[in-house]
Each structure stands twice: as C-alpha cells, then as structure tokens.
Amino acid sequence: MKKLQTNWLTDGLIDFEYKKYLLLAYLEGVKEEFGARRLYPVFSDLIMHYNNLMQVKEHKKLVYEQFPQRISRADFNKLEIIYQKIVEDDETMREIEEIVQFAAPKFNHALQNGKEIYDYIESNLEISPVGITPLYRDAGYLFLDEFTGKETRVYEYQMTIFENAYETYRGINTLFIDTFRRSLSNTYENLKVSLVKQRKKLPNPATFVIVAKVPCSFDQSLLPIAKRTLVKYVSKL
C-alpha cells in the first residue's frame, strides 16, 4: 500500500489540495488492508499520525514521543526546526490548519474501523495456561494456533518494562522456535514437556496457548494481537 511519510504534513508543497490527495490515497490503502483483516503495521502508523495531528491541532507543536522508533532524536530536532518556521508564517499556518481540520476526522474514522477489527479478533482469541503456571511468568512459551489446521507455532517470550515521561508500559519480545503438528500423542502438555527437556534454560516455564476462533492474517494481525493479549493476561494473574 501507499505509505504516508512521517512528516507528510510539513514536507514538500504545503497546499490543501495536494495534501488532501496524499491523505486520501493513503487512507484508501488502509481501507484495503483492514478489509483483509491485516492490521499491522498500518494500525500503529495510523495511531502515530493521528496523535501527532492532535498535538499540532491543540498545541501547534510536534512531540517526539508520538513518532515511531525509526525516527532518531537528531532527525526529530531538524523536523521541529522546520515546523517552527512554518508556525511563524501566518499564511502557511492557515493552510496547515485547514489540512489538519480536514485530516483529523478522516484519521479518526479509519482508527475506529481498525479498533473494531482489533476488538473483534481479540474477543475471538481463547487463552489458557498449559500445565501448572509458576510464580515467575515474565518469561516462558507461547503456543499459537490459527483458525484452521492442527499446527501450533511455538514462541519463547520475554516480558519487558519500559517508561517514557508519562507512563510505564509492559511489552513483550518473542522468538519463534518451531511449528508442531498436534495429535493425540502430541498434546500441548506433551509439547511443553518436550520443550523443557530440549531447552534447559527454562526448567519451569510459564506456558500459555492462544487459539484463534476466526480467520485473519497471521503476521499482520494474529501474532501482534496475541502478544498483547498474553501481556494483559499475565499482568492480571
């Protein structure tokens, strides 16, 4: 799909009709991705663009925390200087404000569509522990099953904690191990026992299985939503 540059609002020609064309082309691509239940990375990009747009609308200021990790602090400083010059130009700023007024509800509508798909997939995921869950649950294994088939993808997971100026977040890193075909003799419990024997670094691992009850893109929807579901589940135990 057609990407929308991080600095699309201030880069190049600042003209309402031109920016409108860029935005609508991007949102058409978003619509196609969501129609195929492919949420990521499109959903994350939408959130970033919308949040930054709101900062511009409310404070006429770009905020570094709203940008994705691929934007370095040095790059952001250059972008902020450019934007500050734009703010000081009344005529250009009026054009920017017109673009923002047009773009904000468009982004919001697309975000609501994405959230509905996210909530639908999330509500159709079943998560449960495999065997006895130890007291330490910040590392272990995730078994993930798609809607069809009897194959289970196995991941090692590690919970992470990171902070910004406002909040503390729990995140998760995963490492793909292998794909196993389930059978009467190769159950989730047997698979966990086999992993413990083969991988000595986790002698008593927390292990959870997530099963999808609806079809969706694996890499672009199921896996990222399953990871967030696991974080929420473990945090409540």
N, C-alpha and C positions, 0 to 999 in steps of 0.2 A: 504494500500500500504506500501511498504518497505520505512522506513524513513531513511534520511541521517543525521547522527549526526552533530550537530553544529560545532564540532571540528574534523570532518572527515579527514581533510587534515593532521592534526598533530597527531591524536590519533592512537595508536597501531602501526602495522607494516607500515613503510614508504617505500612502494615498488610500483613501477609504475603499474605492472600488477594487484596487489591486489586492489589498489585504483581505477583503471580502472573498475574492476569488481563491486566494491561498487557503483561507479557512474552510470554505465550503468544499473544496477538493479534498482537504484532509478529513473532514467530517464524513464525507461520502465513503472514504476508505475505512473509517472507524465503523460505520454502519455495516459494511460488508463483513468486517472481522467479527463484530458482535452477532451478526446474522448466522455465522458459522460457529458460534459459541467459542470463539478464540478471544480470550480476554487480555492476555499479557503478551507483549509489554504495552499494548495500546492503552489499557485502563490506567496504568501507572503514569503514562505520558499525559493522558487527559487530566488526571488529578494535578500533576505538576503545572500544566498550562493554566488550568482554572485557578489554582491557588495564587499563582503569580499574577494573573489578570486581576484578581481581587485585591492584591496588595497595591497594584498600580491604581486601581479604581479608588481605593479608600485612602491610600497614603501617598500616591504618586511616587512610589519607591519600589525598587527591586530588592528582594530579600534572598540572601544566599541560600538559606535553608530550604527554599522552595525549589531549588534546582537539583537535577539528578547528580549522582556522584561523579559522572564523567566530566562535569564542569569543575575545573580547578578554581581555587581562590584567586589566582592571578587572572584567569580568563574572566571571572566574575567582576573583578575590580575594573577591568577595561570596559566591560559591558555597562557597569554602573556609571562610569565617567561619561560614556556616550549618552546614556539615558538622561543624566543630569543636564547635559547640554540641551537635550530635546525639551526637557521640562521648562527650561529657561526661555524657550522660544514659544511665545503665546500662540502663534498661528499653527505651528506644528503640533503643539499640545492639544489644541482644539480638534485636530484631525485624529490624534491618538485617542482622545476621549470618545469621539464618535465611533471609532473602531471598537473600543472597549465596550461601549454600550450595545453595539451590535453583537459582539462575540460572546459576552458573558452568558446570556440566556441560551445560546447555541451550545456552549460548552456544558452548561448545567443540564440541558436536556439529554445530551449524549452521556453524561455521567449517570443520570438517573437510569437510563437504559442499561448501562454497564452494571450498575448496582443491582438491578433486578435480575440480570443473568447470574451475577455472582451469588446473590442470595438464593436463587433457585438451585444452583449447583451445590452450594454449601448445605442447603437444607436436605439435599438428597445424597449426602455422604453419611455413612454409618461408621463410627469409630468405636473400637473396643480394645481392651488390653489383651495381650496374649500371655497366658500363664500368670504367675504372681508378679505384681508390679513392685519393684524395690523402692526404698525411700528416696534414693537418688534417681531422678528422672530427667535430668538435663542432658543426658546422652543415652543413646540406645539404638534401636532399629525401628524403622517404619516399613510395614508391608502395605503395598498399594495395589488394589485391584481395579481394573477398568470395568465398565458396564457389561461387556461381553467377554467370553472366554474364561479359562481357568488358570490363566497365568498370573503370577504375583511378582511384582517388581520390588526388590528389596533395597532399602537405603539405610545407611548409617546416618544418624542425625546427631547434631550438637546444638544445644540451645545457646544463644548469645544474649548479652545485655549491652545496650549502648544508649548513650544520652546525648541530647542536644541542650540548647539553652532553656528549653521549656519542659521537656518530658523525658522519662526513662522508658525505653522500648525493649521488649523481648523479641528477638529474632531467632532464626534457625538456619543452620547450614546443613546440607545433605550431601552425601557421597553415594553414588549408585554402586551397588555391589554386584547384583546379578538378577536374572529373571528365572523363576522356578515355575514349573507346572504342577499344580496341586492335584492330588489324588487321594484315595482312601489311606494310602500308606505315607503320603507326604502332606500332612496337615500343617496348619500354621504352627501348632505346638511342636511338631517334629522338626519343622524348619528352624524354629528358634533353637532347639537343642543342637541341631547340626551346626548352626552358626556359632554357638558357644564353644563347641569342640574345635571348630576350624579357626576361630578368631579369638585368641587368648586375651587380647587387650580389654575385652568387655566380658568378664567372667559371670556377671549377674546383670545383664542388660534389661533396662525397661524396653518393652516391645509392644507396639500398637499396630493394629491393622485398620486400614480405611478402605471401605468398599464403596464404589460409585454406583448409584442406582439409576443414573441417567447417562446417556452418551454425551461426550464432549471431547474437545481436543485435549490430548494428554499433556503435552509440554506447555501449551499456552493457556490452559485452564485448570485441568485436574490437579496436576502436580503443585502449582503455586497455591491453589486454594486448599489442597490437602495439607500442605506445610503450615499454613496459617491456622487451619482447623486443629492441627496437632498442638501448636503453641498454646491456643486457647484452652484446649482440653487439659493439657498437662498443668497449665497455670491454675486450674481450678481444683486439682487433686489435693 
